[in-house]
């Protein structure tokens, strides 16, 4: 069965959905890893264990965001060359990025393992959960090379329109992760360390499956060990797109580490509630992230094929689908807010705090969706720097200024979640203005060329 998806032909919205739905389910399965970690430690080990995993969460998100951002550069380059039927440079892009990923992950593994405790202390992690948080983070860093390779392999497959095989791999590994979580925590009593080891093992298995796929693939992405070398001009093009996206993720996620510092002042109940709501928020962002990746591949392939009218139609249709889906999910989350938080922990105080956090964030998800999709469009046009600037100004500068003054005036944990909604709205406005400006310039230049 053919796994690739040529997005330069056929009904646009069907192509977008055919690509996005497996991608959405795959992202869901990946996110399920950390969610199951939180559920298992929350239900079996209690509030402090859940808080320990949650305190490490923003740091893990910094890394995952960096790896996904840099990988987006490889995806855009490979998709563009695939759309232009340039098999030679598709192959060079694949092998170049895999070699780069190995060294990239190795550096983070070594530095992260030895500095985990220092990082947690810098964000004022409570003493009661510091040891468990350090254990979780150190084990995560031991497996960070697998995380980097997973994102690299997934980006390569997605660039040629294959979002189905990564879904299958993640579904298998999510089941393995869940079984290992319960086994290590409930049966062996390993606590926080147990869920960390379960995630590492499951991620390693997903990487093995992706590499087997690349080795057996008959298209231009076929992996050949004797071709594993870096083509510096191609790497430069990949990093030109990927580094701004990765830096954006680092800066924004790093800003959320500072948010965690504000949050830690409110105590273990608020940390546990925010950990639960943050997991829910991650699921809420899945449709927009999936459609953003879809539109990036769609635009890249069609720009390579010089189908410019199709590019504009695809962007409009993706925006409508993305916003509609996230608003529908928002309504469901608000209606069942208590039940959703109860999945993570049976604690009345934590559930009450979590519900109000959900109420303050939910009205703003439509704005986040528009911002996220248009980010994907701008990256496909090699304009990664501009959405990065918008995100940094809104999610870092304005958010931190708001929290600094708002929490000083009104000492309420709910202003933390409100800050997210307000800055999503501002980012939506900024990214929309950038899009309207650059889309005309870039399409006109492409048509003239």
N, C-alpha and C positions, 0 to 999 in steps of 0.2 A: 504493500500500500504506500502511495506517495505521501511523504510527510511534509514536504515543503509547500509553501503557499505563495503563488505569484500574485501580488497585490496590484499589478499594473493592468489587469484585465478583470472583467466581470462586474456584477452589481456591488457598488461601494459598501453600503451598510452591511451587506452579507459578508463581505470580505473582512470588514472591521470586527464583526461579531464572531466570525469563524476563528479569527486570530485571538480576539480578546477573551472569549469565554474559557478556553483552556488555560490561557495566561492568568486569568482571574482565579480559577480553581487552583492553579499551581502556586500562585502567591498566597492563596488561602492556606494551602497545605504547608508552605514554608513558614508562614506566621503561626501555624498550629504548633510548631515545635516549641516556641517560647511560651505560647498560651498554655499548652499542656504542662510545661514546667511550673508555671504559676498556679495552675489548678491543683496539681498534685501536691506541691509543697504547702499551698494554702489549706487544703483539705486535710492532709496528713500531719503537717508539722505546725500549722497555726500562723498567727499574724506576723511574728518576727521573721519566720522563714520566707513568707511571701514578700515582706518588706526588703529582705536581703537580696532576693532576686530582682525586685523592682528597683532598688538603689543602683544595681549594676546595669539596668536596662538602658538608660540614656547613653552610657559609655559604649555599650554594644551597638546601639543605633548609630552612633558616630561612625563606627567602623563599617557596618553594613552599608550605610549611606555612601561612604567613601568608595567602597568596592563596587557598588552598583553604579555610582556616578561615573567612575573611570571606565567601567565596562560599557557604559552607554556610548562612549567614543568608538569602541571597537564595533559595536552593533551598527552604529550609523555608517561607519566606513564600509564594513562588509556588506550591508544592505544596499548601499549605493552602488558598489561594484557588482553586486549580484544582479541588481536591476539593469545595469549596463551590460550584463553577460560577459564580464571581465574575470574569467575563472582564475587566471594567473594571479591577479592581485587579491582576489578573495582568499586563495590559498596562502599567500604571503601574509595577509592580515591575520589569518587564523593562527599560524605558527608563531608569528611575531608576538601576538598578544599572550599566547600561552607561556612563552619563555619569560616575558616580562612579568606575568602574574606570579610565577614561582618565586622570583626574587622579591617582588613586592610583598607577598604574603610572609616570606621568611623574615624580613626586617621587622614587620609588625608583631610576629609571633615572639621574637626574642625580646624586643623592647617592652611589649605589653605584659609578658609574664613577670618580668622583674620589677615593673613599676605599678602593678595593679593596686597594691595597698596605698601607695602614695597618691594615686589619682583619686581613690575613694576618700582619703583623708582631706584632700583639697576641696571636696564638695561637702564637707561636714557630715559625712555618713555617721549616724548615731553609733556610739560605742557598742550598744547591745547587738547590733547586726553587722559590725565591721568585719569580724572574722569570717562569718559565713559569706558576706559579699565578696571578700577577697578570694576565698576559695572558689566561688562560682566564676569570678572573672579570670582567675589564673587558668582554670581548666578551659574556659572559652578560648583564651589566647593560644593555648597549646594546639587547638584545632583551627586556628585562623587561616592557615594555608589551605585547608579544605574549603573554607568559606570563600576565599578568593578564587580558587579554581572552580567552585560551583558557579559563581557569578560570571566568570569568564566563559565557561562552557555553555551556560544558559544564554548569554548574550550572543554567542556565535550561532546557536540553533535558532534563536528568535530572529536574527538578522535575515535568515533565508525563509522566514515565515513558518518555522516549526515551533509551535507553542504546545504541541500535544505530547511529544516525548518527555520534555521536562515535567509536565503535569503527571505523567504516569510514574516517573521516578520519584517525584516528591510524595505522591500518594502512598507508594510503597514504604518510603522512608519515614513518613509521618506515622504510619501504623507501627513501624519498628520503634520509633522514638517513644510513642505512647506506651508500648509494652515494656520497654526498658525503664521508662520513668517509674511506672508502678512497681516493677520488679525491684529496682535499685532502692527506691524509697520505702515502699510498704513492706517488702520482704527482707531486704538487707539492712534497712535503717540507715542508709547513707545520707539522708537529708538533702541539703542544697547541693552537695557534691554529686549525689546520685543523678539529679536532673541534668547537671552540667555534662557529666560523662555520657549520659544517654543522647544528648544533643550532638556531642562531638562524634560519637559512633555513627549516628544516623546521617549526619552531614558527610562523613567519609564514604559511606555506602552510596550516597547520591552522586558523589564525584566519580566513584568507580563506574557507575552506570553511564554517566555522561561520557567518560573517556572511552568506554567500550563502544558507545554509539559513534563517536567521532572516528574511531579506528575502523569501524565497519561501514561507514557512510561512503556511498559511491559518487557523491557530488564533489564540488570544489572545496568543501570544508573537510574532506577526508584527512585524517591525522596521519602523518608519516614522520617517524622519529628522526630520520636523517634530514628532514626539512626544518627541524626545530632550531631556528636561529632568528635573530632580530634584524629586520630591515629598518634601519634608522629613519629614512624618510617616511615610511608608512607608520612607524611608531609615533613619529612627530605629529602626523595628521590625526592619529587616534587620540593622542594626549591633548592636542589642541581643542578637541571637543570634550574629551572625558575629564580633563583636570578641572576646568571651571565647574562642571557638574559635580565632581567629587569634592571640590573645595566648598561649593554651596552646601553640600550635605554635611561636611565637617563643621562648617561655621554655624549652620542652623542647628544641627544636633548638639554641637558644643554649647550653643546658647541654651538648649534644653537641659544640659548638665547644670548650668547656672540656675535654671528654673528648679531643678531638683534640689539645689542648695537652699533656695527660698522655701521649698516644700518641706525639707527636713526639719525646719524649725517648728512645724505644726505637729510633729510627733508620729508615732507608728501607725495610728489609725488613719490619719490623712495620707501617709505614704502608701499604706495598703490599698486605700480607696483609689488613689491616683494610679497605682499600679494596675488595678483592675480596669479603670476607665481608659487608661492609656492603651491597654490591649484592645479594648472595644474601639477606640479611636483609630488604631492601626487597621482594624477590619473595615472601618468606615472609609478609610482612604484607599482600600484595595481597588474598587471600581475605577476611580480616577487614575490611579497609578497604572492599572492595566490598559486603560484606553489611551493613556499618554504614551506608553510603550508601543501600542498598536499604531498610533498616528505617527510616531517617529519612524517606525519601519515602513509604514504606508507612504509617507512623504519622501523618505530616502529612496525607496525603490522607484517611485514614480518620477522623482527628479532625475534619477539615473536614466530612466526610460524617456525623459523629456515630455511627459504627459502633464502639462502644467494646469490645464482646466480641471483635470481629475484631482490634482492636489488640493485645489480650493474647495471642491465639492466634498472631499473626504474630511477636511478639517471641520467644515460646518456640521456634517452629519455626526462626526465623533463628539462634538460639543453637546449636541442635543441628546444623544444617547447617554453620555456620561452624567450630565446634570440630572436628567430624569431618573436614572437609576439610583443615584446617591440620595436624592430627596425622598424617594420611596422607602429606602432603607432607614433614613433618619426618623421617619414617622414611626416605624416599627420599633426602633431602639428606644424612643421616648415612651411609647406606650408600655413596653415591657422592661423598663429600666431596672426595677427592683429585681426581677427574675434574672436579668443578665448579670448583674453584679453578684447575685447569689451563686452563680456558677463557680466563682473564684473562692468565695469564703462565706461561711455562715456566722456573720458577726453583725449585729443590728446597727452598731455605730458606724461601721465601715460601709454598710449598705446605704444608710441614710446619706452619708457624705457623698458617696459615689453617684447616687441619683441626682443630687443637685448639680454635681459636676457635669453630668450628661445633659441636663436641661440648659445649662449655660453655653454649651458648645454646639448643640444640634442645629440651631437656626442658621449657622454659618457655613454648613458643609457645601452648599451649592457654589459659594464663592471659591472655596478651596478647589472644587472640581474644575472650574474654568481655569484657574491659575495653573493647575497641574497639567491639564491637557495642552494649554498654550506653551508651557515650558517644553513639552515634548516636541511641539512644532518648531519652536525656535532652535532647539538642538539639532533637529533634522536639517535646518538651514545653516548650520555651523555658526549659530548665534548664541552659543552657550553662556557667554559672558554676561549677556543682558538679563536673562532670568536669574542668574546668580546674583547680580547687583540688586535686583528687586527683592529677592528673598532675603539677602543680607540686611538690607535697609529695614524691611518690614518685620522679619522674624527674629532679627537680632537687635538692631539698634532701637527701633520703636518699641518692640516688646519689652526689652530690658528697661528702657526709660519708663514705660508705663508701670511695670511691676515695682520699680524702685520707689516711685512716688505714691502709687496706689496702695501698696502694702504698708507704707509708712503712715498713710492717712487712715485707711481702714484695714485692720489686721484680720483679713478674711482669706481663707484658702481658696474660696470660689473666684477671687479675682485672678488667680493663676490660670484657671481654665477659660475665664472670660477673655484674657489677653490673647489666647489662641484665636478665638473667633474674630476679634477686632482686627488682628493683623492679617488673617486670611483675607478679609474683605479688602484691606488696603493693597495686598499683593495681587489680588484679582484685578483691581483697577490698574495697577502699574504694569502688569504683564499684558493686559489687553491693549494698553497704549503702545507698548513696545511691538506687539504683534501687528497692529494696524499700520505702524510706521514701516517696519522692515519687510513685511510680506510683499508690499508693492515694489519696493526697491529690488529685492532678490529675484522675484519672478520676472520682472522687466529685464534685469541683467541676464538671467538664464535664457530667456527667449531671444535676446539680442545675440547671445553667444551661439 
